[in-house]
Amino acid sequence: MRDTGVKKCIDFIREAGALKRVRRSGWWVLGINDPETVAEHSFRCAVIGYILARMENVAPYKVVLMTLFNDIHEARLNDLHKMSQRYINLENAENEAFAEQINPLPKSIRNELSKMYAEYKKQGSPESLIARDADILECLIQAKEYCEYGFEKARKFMKKAPEKLITKSAKKLWAMACKKSAYDWWEKLSEFKR
C-alpha cells in the first residue's frame, strides 16, 4: 500500500474515532444526560453480533463487520433520534455519508465495505438479519440497564423493539436479559474470596 493509501486509512481511522465522542441522542429525550457513545454501542453490538452468529450457526466475520460499520456515518451526521428523523431523509444522508467516507480508501477495502453495507441495508442474508438483531438487542439491553439505573422512561423502548427481533437466538437472549438484573454478572464476582 502506498503512503497516500496509508494516509487515507489513518484519516478514516481518526474519523471513526470521533464516534467515541458522539452520544446516542435518543436517550437524551428520556432525560439521560450522559448516554453511551456510538462507539460504545457499536462495540457491544459487535460482541452481541458475534454471539448471535455462533448461536445461529453462521460465520461471524460478516456479522461483526456489519455491526462495527453500521453507524460509521454518524461520525458525520451525528446520532439522530426518531423525532429528528421525521424531518430529513435519513437513509439518503446515511448512504451519501458512508459512500464519501469510504471513497478515499484503497479499492480492496472500499469494495468490501461497500458490499457489506449494501448487504446490510438490503436485509436479505442471514448475516444482515443477525447484525440488525444485534443492533436492536444492544439497544434493548441498554434500555433495561437504564431502567435499572433509575430512568424508568427507557421502559417505553422495551415495549415495541422486541417485536422487531427476527432470529430465535436474539429472542432467546432478550428473554434471558429480561429475567436477569444488570447487576447479576458482577455481584458474585465482587464477593471477597481468600
CNS distance restraints for C-alpha pairs under 8 A (distance, minus, plus):
assign (resid   1 and name CA) (resid   5 and name CA) 6.00 0.50 0.50
assign (resid   1 and name CA) (resid   6 and name CA) 6.63 0.50 0.50
assign (resid   2 and name CA) (resid   6 and name CA) 6.37 0.50 0.50
assign (resid   3 and name CA) (resid   7 and name CA) 6.02 0.50 0.50
assign (resid   4 and name CA) (resid   8 and name CA) 6.22 0.50 0.50
assign (resid   5 and name CA) (resid   9 and name CA) 6.21 0.50 0.50
assign (resid   5 and name CA) (resid 104 and name CA) 7.96 0.50 0.50
assign (resid   5 and name CA) (resid 105 and name CA) 6.52 0.50 0.50
assign (resid   5 and name CA) (resid 106 and name CA) 5.84 0.50 0.50
assign (resid   6 and name CA) (resid  10 and name CA) 6.25 0.50 0.50
assign (resid   7 and name CA) (resid  11 and name CA) 6.24 0.50 0.50
assign (resid   8 and name CA) (resid  12 and name CA) 6.22 0.50 0.50
assign (resid   8 and name CA) (resid 104 and name CA) 6.17 0.50 0.50
assign (resid   8 and name CA) (resid 105 and name CA) 5.88 0.50 0.50
assign (resid   9 and name CA) (resid  13 and name CA) 6.12 0.50 0.50
assign (resid   9 and name CA) (resid 105 and name CA) 6.11 0.50 0.50
assign (resid   9 and name CA) (resid 106 and name CA) 7.93 0.50 0.50
assign (resid  10 and name CA) (resid  14 and name CA) 6.08 0.50 0.50
assign (resid  11 and name CA) (resid  15 and name CA) 6.14 0.50 0.50
assign (resid  12 and name CA) (resid  16 and name CA) 6.15 0.50 0.50
assign (resid  12 and name CA) (resid 101 and name CA) 7.14 0.50 0.50
assign (resid  12 and name CA) (resid 102 and name CA) 7.74 0.50 0.50
assign (resid  12 and name CA) (resid 105 and name CA) 7.82 0.50 0.50
assign (resid  13 and name CA) (resid  17 and name CA) 6.26 0.50 0.50
assign (resid  14 and name CA) (resid  18 and name CA) 6.77 0.50 0.50
assign (resid  15 and name CA) (resid  19 and name CA) 7.62 0.50 0.50
assign (resid  15 and name CA) (resid  75 and name CA) 6.45 0.50 0.50
assign (resid  16 and name CA) (resid  20 and name CA) 7.99 0.50 0.50
assign (resid  16 and name CA) (resid  72 and name CA) 6.45 0.50 0.50
assign (resid  16 and name CA) (resid  75 and name CA) 6.46 0.50 0.50
assign (resid  17 and name CA) (resid  21 and name CA) 7.86 0.50 0.50
assign (resid  17 and name CA) (resid  39 and name CA) 7.91 0.50 0.50
assign (resid  18 and name CA) (resid  22 and name CA) 6.67 0.50 0.50
assign (resid  18 and name CA) (resid  75 and name CA) 5.73 0.50 0.50
assign (resid  19 and name CA) (resid  23 and name CA) 7.94 0.50 0.50
assign (resid  19 and name CA) (resid  37 and name CA) 6.69 0.50 0.50
assign (resid  19 and name CA) (resid  38 and name CA) 5.40 0.50 0.50
assign (resid  19 and name CA) (resid  39 and name CA) 5.03 0.50 0.50
assign (resid  19 and name CA) (resid  72 and name CA) 7.54 0.50 0.50
assign (resid  19 and name CA) (resid  74 and name CA) 7.12 0.50 0.50
assign (resid  19 and name CA) (resid  75 and name CA) 5.50 0.50 0.50
assign (resid  20 and name CA) (resid  37 and name CA) 5.77 0.50 0.50
assign (resid  20 and name CA) (resid  38 and name CA) 6.53 0.50 0.50
assign (resid  20 and name CA) (resid  39 and name CA) 5.00 0.50 0.50
assign (resid  20 and name CA) (resid  40 and name CA) 7.14 0.50 0.50
assign (resid  21 and name CA) (resid  37 and name CA) 6.20 0.50 0.50
assign (resid  21 and name CA) (resid  38 and name CA) 7.76 0.50 0.50
assign (resid  21 and name CA) (resid  39 and name CA) 7.98 0.50 0.50
assign (resid  22 and name CA) (resid  37 and name CA) 5.34 0.50 0.50
assign (resid  22 and name CA) (resid  38 and name CA) 5.81 0.50 0.50
assign (resid  22 and name CA) (resid  39 and name CA) 7.77 0.50 0.50
assign (resid  22 and name CA) (resid  74 and name CA) 7.68 0.50 0.50
assign (resid  22 and name CA) (resid  75 and name CA) 7.18 0.50 0.50
assign (resid  22 and name CA) (resid  78 and name CA) 6.42 0.50 0.50
assign (resid  22 and name CA) (resid  79 and name CA) 7.02 0.50 0.50
assign (resid  23 and name CA) (resid  34 and name CA) 7.67 0.50 0.50
assign (resid  23 and name CA) (resid  35 and name CA) 6.10 0.50 0.50
assign (resid  23 and name CA) (resid  36 and name CA) 5.84 0.50 0.50
assign (resid  23 and name CA) (resid  37 and name CA) 4.13 0.50 0.50
assign (resid  23 and name CA) (resid  38 and name CA) 5.95 0.50 0.50
assign (resid  23 and name CA) (resid  79 and name CA) 6.98 0.50 0.50
assign (resid  24 and name CA) (resid  28 and name CA) 7.80 0.50 0.50
assign (resid  24 and name CA) (resid  35 and name CA) 6.09 0.50 0.50
assign (resid  24 and name CA) (resid  36 and name CA) 6.04 0.50 0.50
assign (resid  24 and name CA) (resid  37 and name CA) 5.52 0.50 0.50
assign (resid  24 and name CA) (resid  38 and name CA) 5.84 0.50 0.50
assign (resid  24 and name CA) (resid  79 and name CA) 5.69 0.50 0.50
assign (resid  24 and name CA) (resid  80 and name CA) 7.91 0.50 0.50
assign (resid  24 and name CA) (resid  81 and name CA) 7.98 0.50 0.50
assign (resid  25 and name CA) (resid  29 and name CA) 7.29 0.50 0.50
assign (resid  25 and name CA) (resid  35 and name CA) 7.65 0.50 0.50
assign (resid  25 and name CA) (resid  79 and name CA) 5.76 0.50 0.50
assign (resid  25 and name CA) (resid  80 and name CA) 6.17 0.50 0.50
assign (resid  25 and name CA) (resid  81 and name CA) 5.57 0.50 0.50
assign (resid  26 and name CA) (resid  30 and name CA) 7.30 0.50 0.50
assign (resid  26 and name CA) (resid  80 and name CA) 7.30 0.50 0.50
assign (resid  26 and name CA) (resid  81 and name CA) 4.59 0.50 0.50
assign (resid  26 and name CA) (resid  82 and name CA) 7.11 0.50 0.50
assign (resid  27 and name CA) (resid  31 and name CA) 6.67 0.50 0.50
assign (resid  27 and name CA) (resid  32 and name CA) 5.48 0.50 0.50
assign (resid  27 and name CA) (resid  33 and name CA) 7.85 0.50 0.50
assign (resid  27 and name CA) (resid  35 and name CA) 6.23 0.50 0.50
assign (resid  27 and name CA) (resid 154 and name CA) 7.72 0.50 0.50
assign (resid  28 and name CA) (resid  32 and name CA) 4.94 0.50 0.50
assign (resid  28 and name CA) (resid  33 and name CA) 5.86 0.50 0.50
assign (resid  28 and name CA) (resid  34 and name CA) 7.83 0.50 0.50
assign (resid  28 and name CA) (resid  35 and name CA) 7.20 0.50 0.50
assign (resid  30 and name CA) (resid 151 and name CA) 7.63 0.50 0.50
assign (resid  30 and name CA) (resid 153 and name CA) 5.94 0.50 0.50
assign (resid  30 and name CA) (resid 154 and name CA) 6.68 0.50 0.50
assign (resid  31 and name CA) (resid 151 and name CA) 7.73 0.50 0.50
assign (resid  32 and name CA) (resid 151 and name CA) 7.28 0.50 0.50
assign (resid  36 and name CA) (resid  40 and name CA) 6.05 0.50 0.50
assign (resid  36 and name CA) (resid  41 and name CA) 6.73 0.50 0.50
assign (resid  37 and name CA) (resid  41 and name CA) 6.28 0.50 0.50
assign (resid  38 and name CA) (resid  42 and name CA) 6.00 0.50 0.50
assign (resid  38 and name CA) (resid  71 and name CA) 7.34 0.50 0.50
assign (resid  38 and name CA) (resid  74 and name CA) 7.79 0.50 0.50
assign (resid  38 and name CA) (resid  79 and name CA) 7.53 0.50 0.50
assign (resid  39 and name CA) (resid  43 and name CA) 6.10 0.50 0.50
assign (resid  40 and name CA) (resid  44 and name CA) 6.48 0.50 0.50
assign (resid  41 and name CA) (resid  45 and name CA) 5.96 0.50 0.50
assign (resid  41 and name CA) (resid 138 and name CA) 7.12 0.50 0.50
assign (resid  41 and name CA) (resid 139 and name CA) 7.92 0.50 0.50
assign (resid  42 and name CA) (resid  46 and name CA) 6.08 0.50 0.50
assign (resid  42 and name CA) (resid  67 and name CA) 6.36 0.50 0.50
assign (resid  42 and name CA) (resid  68 and name CA) 5.58 0.50 0.50
assign (resid  42 and name CA) (resid  69 and name CA) 7.95 0.50 0.50
assign (resid  42 and name CA) (resid  70 and name CA) 7.91 0.50 0.50
assign (resid  42 and name CA) (resid  71 and name CA) 7.39 0.50 0.50
assign (resid  43 and name CA) (resid  47 and name CA) 6.47 0.50 0.50
assign (resid  43 and name CA) (resid  68 and name CA) 6.87 0.50 0.50
assign (resid  44 and name CA) (resid  48 and name CA) 6.14 0.50 0.50
assign (resid  44 and name CA) (resid 138 and name CA) 6.73 0.50 0.50
assign (resid  45 and name CA) (resid  49 and name CA) 5.95 0.50 0.50
assign (resid  45 and name CA) (resid  67 and name CA) 5.97 0.50 0.50
assign (resid  45 and name CA) (resid  68 and name CA) 7.53 0.50 0.50
assign (resid  45 and name CA) (resid 134 and name CA) 5.49 0.50 0.50
assign (resid  45 and name CA) (resid 135 and name CA) 5.52 0.50 0.50
assign (resid  45 and name CA) (resid 137 and name CA) 7.89 0.50 0.50
assign (resid  45 and name CA) (resid 138 and name CA) 5.58 0.50 0.50
assign (resid  46 and name CA) (resid  50 and name CA) 6.12 0.50 0.50
assign (resid  46 and name CA) (resid  63 and name CA) 7.72 0.50 0.50
assign (resid  46 and name CA) (resid  64 and name CA) 5.06 0.50 0.50
assign (resid  46 and name CA) (resid  65 and name CA) 7.74 0.50 0.50
assign (resid  46 and name CA) (resid  67 and name CA) 5.12 0.50 0.50
assign (resid  46 and name CA) (resid  68 and name CA) 5.91 0.50 0.50
assign (resid  46 and name CA) (resid 134 and name CA) 7.39 0.50 0.50
assign (resid  47 and name CA) (resid  51 and name CA) 6.40 0.50 0.50
assign (resid  47 and name CA) (resid  64 and name CA) 7.58 0.50 0.50
assign (resid  48 and name CA) (resid  52 and name CA) 6.02 0.50 0.50
assign (resid  48 and name CA) (resid 134 and name CA) 5.46 0.50 0.50
assign (resid  48 and name CA) (resid 137 and name CA) 7.82 0.50 0.50
assign (resid  48 and name CA) (resid 138 and name CA) 7.20 0.50 0.50
assign (resid  49 and name CA) (resid  53 and name CA) 5.98 0.50 0.50
assign (resid  49 and name CA) (resid  60 and name CA) 7.38 0.50 0.50
assign (resid  49 and name CA) (resid  63 and name CA) 5.87 0.50 0.50
assign (resid  49 and name CA) (resid  64 and name CA) 5.72 0.50 0.50
assign (resid  49 and name CA) (resid  67 and name CA) 6.77 0.50 0.50
assign (resid  49 and name CA) (resid 130 and name CA) 6.57 0.50 0.50
assign (resid  49 and name CA) (resid 131 and name CA) 5.62 0.50 0.50
assign (resid  49 and name CA) (resid 133 and name CA) 7.83 0.50 0.50
assign (resid  49 and name CA) (resid 134 and name CA) 4.99 0.50 0.50
assign (resid  49 and name CA) (resid 135 and name CA) 7.97 0.50 0.50
assign (resid  50 and name CA) (resid  54 and name CA) 6.35 0.50 0.50
assign (resid  50 and name CA) (resid  60 and name CA) 5.37 0.50 0.50
assign (resid  50 and name CA) (resid  61 and name CA) 7.91 0.50 0.50
assign (resid  50 and name CA) (resid  63 and name CA) 6.76 0.50 0.50
assign (resid  50 and name CA) (resid  64 and name CA) 5.89 0.50 0.50
assign (resid  51 and name CA) (resid  55 and name CA) 6.16 0.50 0.50
assign (resid  52 and name CA) (resid  56 and name CA) 5.97 0.50 0.50
assign (resid  52 and name CA) (resid 130 and name CA) 6.58 0.50 0.50
assign (resid  52 and name CA) (resid 134 and name CA) 7.26 0.50 0.50
assign (resid  52 and name CA) (resid 169 and name CA) 6.21 0.50 0.50
assign (resid  52 and name CA) (resid 170 and name CA) 6.65 0.50 0.50
assign (resid  53 and name CA) (resid  57 and name CA) 5.95 0.50 0.50
assign (resid  53 and name CA) (resid  58 and name CA) 4.89 0.50 0.50
assign (resid  53 and name CA) (resid  59 and name CA) 6.25 0.50 0.50
assign (resid  53 and name CA) (resid  60 and name CA) 5.14 0.50 0.50
assign (resid  53 and name CA) (resid  63 and name CA) 6.85 0.50 0.50
assign (resid  53 and name CA) (resid 127 and name CA) 7.39 0.50 0.50
assign (resid  53 and name CA) (resid 130 and name CA) 6.65 0.50 0.50
assign (resid  54 and name CA) (resid  58 and name CA) 5.99 0.50 0.50
assign (resid  54 and name CA) (resid  59 and name CA) 7.01 0.50 0.50
assign (resid  54 and name CA) (resid  60 and name CA) 6.69 0.50 0.50
assign (resid  55 and name CA) (resid 169 and name CA) 6.23 0.50 0.50
assign (resid  56 and name CA) (resid 167 and name CA) 7.90 0.50 0.50
assign (resid  56 and name CA) (resid 169 and name CA) 6.63 0.50 0.50
assign (resid  58 and name CA) (resid 126 and name CA) 7.52 0.50 0.50
assign (resid  58 and name CA) (resid 127 and name CA) 7.05 0.50 0.50
assign (resid  59 and name CA) (resid  63 and name CA) 7.73 0.50 0.50
assign (resid  60 and name CA) (resid  64 and name CA) 5.97 0.50 0.50
assign (resid  60 and name CA) (resid 127 and name CA) 7.82 0.50 0.50
assign (resid  61 and name CA) (resid  65 and name CA) 6.12 0.50 0.50
assign (resid  62 and name CA) (resid  66 and name CA) 6.02 0.50 0.50
assign (resid  62 and name CA) (resid 116 and name CA) 7.29 0.50 0.50
assign (resid  62 and name CA) (resid 127 and name CA) 6.40 0.50 0.50
assign (resid  63 and name CA) (resid  67 and name CA) 6.25 0.50 0.50
assign (resid  63 and name CA) (resid 127 and name CA) 5.18 0.50 0.50
assign (resid  63 and name CA) (resid 128 and name CA) 6.63 0.50 0.50
assign (resid  63 and name CA) (resid 130 and name CA) 6.73 0.50 0.50
assign (resid  63 and name CA) (resid 131 and name CA) 5.23 0.50 0.50
assign (resid  64 and name CA) (resid  68 and name CA) 6.09 0.50 0.50
assign (resid  64 and name CA) (resid 131 and name CA) 7.29 0.50 0.50
assign (resid  65 and name CA) (resid  69 and name CA) 6.23 0.50 0.50
assign (resid  65 and name CA) (resid 116 and name CA) 7.62 0.50 0.50
assign (resid  66 and name CA) (resid  70 and name CA) 5.56 0.50 0.50
assign (resid  66 and name CA) (resid 116 and name CA) 6.44 0.50 0.50
assign (resid  66 and name CA) (resid 117 and name CA) 6.98 0.50 0.50
assign (resid  66 and name CA) (resid 120 and name CA) 6.63 0.50 0.50
assign (resid  66 and name CA) (resid 128 and name CA) 7.29 0.50 0.50
assign (resid  66 and name CA) (resid 131 and name CA) 6.19 0.50 0.50
assign (resid  67 and name CA) (resid  71 and name CA) 7.92 0.50 0.50
assign (resid  67 and name CA) (resid 131 and name CA) 5.70 0.50 0.50
assign (resid  67 and name CA) (resid 132 and name CA) 7.81 0.50 0.50
assign (resid  67 and name CA) (resid 134 and name CA) 7.46 0.50 0.50
assign (resid  67 and name CA) (resid 135 and name CA) 7.08 0.50 0.50
assign (resid  68 and name CA) (resid  72 and name CA) 7.75 0.50 0.50
assign (resid  69 and name CA) (resid 117 and name CA) 7.92 0.50 0.50
assign (resid  70 and name CA) (resid 117 and name CA) 7.43 0.50 0.50
assign (resid  72 and name CA) (resid  98 and name CA) 7.19 0.50 0.50
assign (resid  73 and name CA) (resid  77 and name CA) 6.19 0.50 0.50
assign (resid  73 and name CA) (resid  78 and name CA) 7.77 0.50 0.50
assign (resid  73 and name CA) (resid  94 and name CA) 5.89 0.50 0.50
assign (resid  73 and name CA) (resid  97 and name CA) 5.56 0.50 0.50
assign (resid  73 and name CA) (resid  98 and name CA) 5.30 0.50 0.50
assign (resid  73 and name CA) (resid 101 and name CA) 7.58 0.50 0.50
assign (resid  74 and name CA) (resid  78 and name CA) 4.35 0.50 0.50
assign (resid  74 and name CA) (resid  79 and name CA) 5.54 0.50 0.50
assign (resid  74 and name CA) (resid  94 and name CA) 7.95 0.50 0.50
assign (resid  76 and name CA) (resid  97 and name CA) 6.86 0.50 0.50
assign (resid  77 and name CA) (resid  93 and name CA) 7.78 0.50 0.50
assign (resid  77 and name CA) (resid  94 and name CA) 7.61 0.50 0.50
assign (resid  77 and name CA) (resid  97 and name CA) 7.58 0.50 0.50
assign (resid  80 and name CA) (resid  84 and name CA) 5.97 0.50 0.50
assign (resid  80 and name CA) (resid  85 and name CA) 6.44 0.50 0.50
assign (resid  81 and name CA) (resid  85 and name CA) 6.43 0.50 0.50
assign (resid  82 and name CA) (resid  86 and name CA) 6.73 0.50 0.50
assign (resid  83 and name CA) (resid  87 and name CA) 7.80 0.50 0.50
assign (resid  84 and name CA) (resid  88 and name CA) 7.22 0.50 0.50
assign (resid  85 and name CA) (resid  89 and name CA) 7.10 0.50 0.50
assign (resid  85 and name CA) (resid  90 and name CA) 6.20 0.50 0.50
assign (resid  89 and name CA) (resid  93 and name CA) 6.47 0.50 0.50
assign (resid  90 and name CA) (resid  94 and name CA) 5.97 0.50 0.50
assign (resid  91 and name CA) (resid  95 and name CA) 6.11 0.50 0.50
assign (resid  92 and name CA) (resid  96 and name CA) 6.09 0.50 0.50
assign (resid  93 and name CA) (resid  97 and name CA) 6.03 0.50 0.50
assign (resid  94 and name CA) (resid  98 and name CA) 6.01 0.50 0.50
assign (resid  95 and name CA) (resid  99 and name CA) 6.10 0.50 0.50
assign (resid  96 and name CA) (resid 100 and name CA) 6.21 0.50 0.50
assign (resid  97 and name CA) (resid 101 and name CA) 6.05 0.50 0.50
assign (resid  98 and name CA) (resid 102 and name CA) 6.29 0.50 0.50
assign (resid  99 and name CA) (resid 103 and name CA) 5.89 0.50 0.50
assign (resid  99 and name CA) (resid 114 and name CA) 7.72 0.50 0.50
assign (resid 100 and name CA) (resid 104 and name CA) 7.61 0.50 0.50
assign (resid 102 and name CA) (resid 110 and name CA) 5.53 0.50 0.50
assign (resid 102 and name CA) (resid 113 and name CA) 7.56 0.50 0.50
assign (resid 102 and name CA) (resid 114 and name CA) 7.85 0.50 0.50
assign (resid 103 and name CA) (resid 110 and name CA) 6.47 0.50 0.50
assign (resid 104 and name CA) (resid 110 and name CA) 7.94 0.50 0.50
assign (resid 105 and name CA) (resid 109 and name CA) 6.38 0.50 0.50
assign (resid 105 and name CA) (resid 110 and name CA) 5.62 0.50 0.50
assign (resid 106 and name CA) (resid 110 and name CA) 6.06 0.50 0.50
assign (resid 107 and name CA) (resid 111 and name CA) 5.86 0.50 0.50
assign (resid 108 and name CA) (resid 112 and name CA) 6.29 0.50 0.50
assign (resid 109 and name CA) (resid 113 and name CA) 6.14 0.50 0.50
assign (resid 110 and name CA) (resid 114 and name CA) 5.93 0.50 0.50
assign (resid 111 and name CA) (resid 115 and name CA) 6.13 0.50 0.50
assign (resid 112 and name CA) (resid 116 and name CA) 6.13 0.50 0.50
assign (resid 113 and name CA) (resid 117 and name CA) 5.99 0.50 0.50
assign (resid 114 and name CA) (resid 118 and name CA) 6.21 0.50 0.50
assign (resid 115 and name CA) (resid 119 and name CA) 6.12 0.50 0.50
assign (resid 116 and name CA) (resid 120 and name CA) 6.14 0.50 0.50
assign (resid 117 and name CA) (resid 121 and name CA) 6.16 0.50 0.50
assign (resid 118 and name CA) (resid 122 and name CA) 6.11 0.50 0.50
assign (resid 119 and name CA) (resid 123 and name CA) 6.38 0.50 0.50
assign (resid 119 and name CA) (resid 124 and name CA) 7.06 0.50 0.50
assign (resid 119 and name CA) (resid 125 and name CA) 7.14 0.50 0.50
assign (resid 119 and name CA) (resid 128 and name CA) 6.47 0.50 0.50
assign (resid 120 and name CA) (resid 124 and name CA) 7.83 0.50 0.50
assign (resid 120 and name CA) (resid 125 and name CA) 7.99 0.50 0.50
assign (resid 120 and name CA) (resid 127 and name CA) 7.94 0.50 0.50
assign (resid 120 and name CA) (resid 128 and name CA) 4.68 0.50 0.50
assign (resid 120 and name CA) (resid 129 and name CA) 7.69 0.50 0.50
assign (resid 120 and name CA) (resid 131 and name CA) 7.63 0.50 0.50
assign (resid 120 and name CA) (resid 132 and name CA) 7.82 0.50 0.50
assign (resid 121 and name CA) (resid 128 and name CA) 7.75 0.50 0.50
assign (resid 122 and name CA) (resid 128 and name CA) 7.88 0.50 0.50
assign (resid 123 and name CA) (resid 128 and name CA) 5.26 0.50 0.50
assign (resid 123 and name CA) (resid 129 and name CA) 5.74 0.50 0.50
assign (resid 124 and name CA) (resid 128 and name CA) 6.69 0.50 0.50
assign (resid 124 and name CA) (resid 129 and name CA) 7.14 0.50 0.50
assign (resid 125 and name CA) (resid 129 and name CA) 6.38 0.50 0.50
assign (resid 126 and name CA) (resid 130 and name CA) 6.13 0.50 0.50
assign (resid 127 and name CA) (resid 131 and name CA) 6.08 0.50 0.50
assign (resid 128 and name CA) (resid 132 and name CA) 6.17 0.50 0.50
assign (resid 129 and name CA) (resid 133 and name CA) 6.15 0.50 0.50
assign (resid 129 and name CA) (resid 166 and name CA) 7.15 0.50 0.50
assign (resid 129 and name CA) (resid 167 and name CA) 7.61 0.50 0.50
assign (resid 130 and name CA) (resid 134 and name CA) 6.10 0.50 0.50
assign (resid 130 and name CA) (resid 166 and name CA) 7.91 0.50 0.50
assign (resid 130 and name CA) (resid 167 and name CA) 6.85 0.50 0.50
assign (resid 131 and name CA) (resid 135 and name CA) 6.37 0.50 0.50
assign (resid 132 and name CA) (resid 136 and name CA) 6.31 0.50 0.50
assign (resid 133 and name CA) (resid 137 and name CA) 5.84 0.50 0.50
assign (resid 133 and name CA) (resid 164 and name CA) 7.84 0.50 0.50
assign (resid 133 and name CA) (resid 165 and name CA) 5.48 0.50 0.50
assign (resid 133 and name CA) (resid 166 and name CA) 6.61 0.50 0.50
assign (resid 133 and name CA) (resid 167 and name CA) 7.15 0.50 0.50
assign (resid 133 and name CA) (resid 170 and name CA) 6.32 0.50 0.50
assign (resid 134 and name CA) (resid 138 and name CA) 5.96 0.50 0.50
assign (resid 134 and name CA) (resid 170 and name CA) 7.32 0.50 0.50
assign (resid 135 and name CA) (resid 139 and name CA) 6.47 0.50 0.50
assign (resid 136 and name CA) (resid 140 and name CA) 6.21 0.50 0.50
assign (resid 136 and name CA) (resid 161 and name CA) 6.95 0.50 0.50
assign (resid 136 and name CA) (resid 162 and name CA) 7.91 0.50 0.50
assign (resid 136 and name CA) (resid 164 and name CA) 7.63 0.50 0.50
assign (resid 136 and name CA) (resid 165 and name CA) 7.04 0.50 0.50
assign (resid 137 and name CA) (resid 141 and name CA) 6.08 0.50 0.50
assign (resid 137 and name CA) (resid 162 and name CA) 7.91 0.50 0.50
assign (resid 137 and name CA) (resid 165 and name CA) 7.59 0.50 0.50
assign (resid 137 and name CA) (resid 170 and name CA) 6.87 0.50 0.50
assign (resid 137 and name CA) (resid 174 and name CA) 6.85 0.50 0.50
assign (resid 138 and name CA) (resid 142 and name CA) 6.08 0.50 0.50
assign (resid 139 and name CA) (resid 143 and name CA) 6.04 0.50 0.50
assign (resid 140 and name CA) (resid 144 and name CA) 6.23 0.50 0.50
assign (resid 140 and name CA) (resid 157 and name CA) 7.24 0.50 0.50
assign (resid 140 and name CA) (resid 158 and name CA) 5.97 0.50 0.50
assign (resid 140 and name CA) (resid 161 and name CA) 7.11 0.50 0.50
assign (resid 140 and name CA) (resid 162 and name CA) 7.57 0.50 0.50
assign (resid 140 and name CA) (resid 174 and name CA) 7.78 0.50 0.50
assign (resid 141 and name CA) (resid 145 and name CA) 6.20 0.50 0.50
assign (resid 141 and name CA) (resid 174 and name CA) 7.62 0.50 0.50
assign (resid 141 and name CA) (resid 177 and name CA) 6.98 0.50 0.50
assign (resid 142 and name CA) (resid 146 and name CA) 6.16 0.50 0.50
assign (resid 143 and name CA) (resid 147 and name CA) 6.21 0.50 0.50
assign (resid 143 and name CA) (resid 154 and name CA) 5.22 0.50 0.50
assign (resid 143 and name CA) (resid 155 and name CA) 6.57 0.50 0.50
assign (resid 143 and name CA) (resid 157 and name CA) 6.79 0.50 0.50
assign (resid 143 and name CA) (resid 158 and name CA) 6.73 0.50 0.50
assign (resid 144 and name CA) (resid 148 and name CA) 6.28 0.50 0.50
assign (resid 144 and name CA) (resid 154 and name CA) 7.14 0.50 0.50
assign (resid 144 and name CA) (resid 155 and name CA) 6.85 0.50 0.50
assign (resid 144 and name CA) (resid 158 and name CA) 7.30 0.50 0.50
assign (resid 144 and name CA) (resid 178 and name CA) 7.72 0.50 0.50
assign (resid 144 and name CA) (resid 182 and name CA) 7.72 0.50 0.50
assign (resid 145 and name CA) (resid 149 and name CA) 6.13 0.50 0.50
assign (resid 145 and name CA) (resid 182 and name CA) 5.76 0.50 0.50
assign (resid 146 and name CA) (resid 150 and name CA) 6.40 0.50 0.50
assign (resid 146 and name CA) (resid 151 and name CA) 5.35 0.50 0.50
assign (resid 146 and name CA) (resid 152 and name CA) 7.42 0.50 0.50
assign (resid 146 and name CA) (resid 154 and name CA) 6.36 0.50 0.50
assign (resid 147 and name CA) (resid 151 and name CA) 4.65 0.50 0.50
assign (resid 147 and name CA) (resid 152 and name CA) 4.73 0.50 0.50
assign (resid 147 and name CA) (resid 153 and name CA) 7.21 0.50 0.50
assign (resid 147 and name CA) (resid 154 and name CA) 5.74 0.50 0.50
assign (resid 147 and name CA) (resid 155 and name CA) 6.24 0.50 0.50
assign (resid 148 and name CA) (resid 152 and name CA) 7.71 0.50 0.50
assign (resid 148 and name CA) (resid 181 and name CA) 7.73 0.50 0.50
assign (resid 148 and name CA) (resid 182 and name CA) 7.10 0.50 0.50
assign (resid 154 and name CA) (resid 158 and name CA) 7.15 0.50 0.50
assign (resid 155 and name CA) (resid 159 and name CA) 6.89 0.50 0.50
assign (resid 156 and name CA) (resid 160 and name CA) 7.57 0.50 0.50
assign (resid 157 and name CA) (resid 161 and name CA) 6.22 0.50 0.50
assign (resid 158 and name CA) (resid 162 and name CA) 6.65 0.50 0.50
assign (resid 160 and name CA) (resid 164 and name CA) 7.54 0.50 0.50
assign (resid 161 and name CA) (resid 165 and name CA) 7.29 0.50 0.50
assign (resid 162 and name CA) (resid 171 and name CA) 7.53 0.50 0.50
assign (resid 162 and name CA) (resid 174 and name CA) 7.77 0.50 0.50
assign (resid 165 and name CA) (resid 170 and name CA) 6.42 0.50 0.50
assign (resid 165 and name CA) (resid 171 and name CA) 6.32 0.50 0.50
assign (resid 166 and name CA) (resid 170 and name CA) 7.18 0.50 0.50
assign (resid 166 and name CA) (resid 171 and name CA) 7.42 0.50 0.50
assign (resid 167 and name CA) (resid 171 and name CA) 6.43 0.50 0.50
assign (resid 168 and name CA) (resid 172 and name CA) 6.04 0.50 0.50
assign (resid 169 and name CA) (resid 173 and name CA) 6.11 0.50 0.50
assign (resid 170 and name CA) (resid 174 and name CA) 6.10 0.50 0.50
assign (resid 171 and name CA) (resid 175 and name CA) 6.13 0.50 0.50
assign (resid 172 and name CA) (resid 176 and name CA) 6.35 0.50 0.50
assign (resid 173 and name CA) (resid 177 and name CA) 6.10 0.50 0.50
assign (resid 174 and name CA) (resid 178 and name CA) 6.18 0.50 0.50
assign (resid 175 and name CA) (resid 179 and name CA) 6.65 0.50 0.50
assign (resid 176 and name CA) (resid 180 and name CA) 6.41 0.50 0.50
assign (resid 177 and name CA) (resid 181 and name CA) 7.50 0.50 0.50
assign (resid 180 and name CA) (resid 184 and name CA) 6.57 0.50 0.50
assign (resid 183 and name CA) (resid 187 and name CA) 6.18 0.50 0.50
assign (resid 184 and name CA) (resid 188 and name CA) 7.43 0.50 0.50
assign (resid 185 and name CA) (resid 189 and name CA) 7.46 0.50 0.50
assign (resid 186 and name CA) (resid 190 and name CA) 6.04 0.50 0.50
assign (resid 187 and name CA) (resid 191 and name CA) 6.85 0.50 0.50
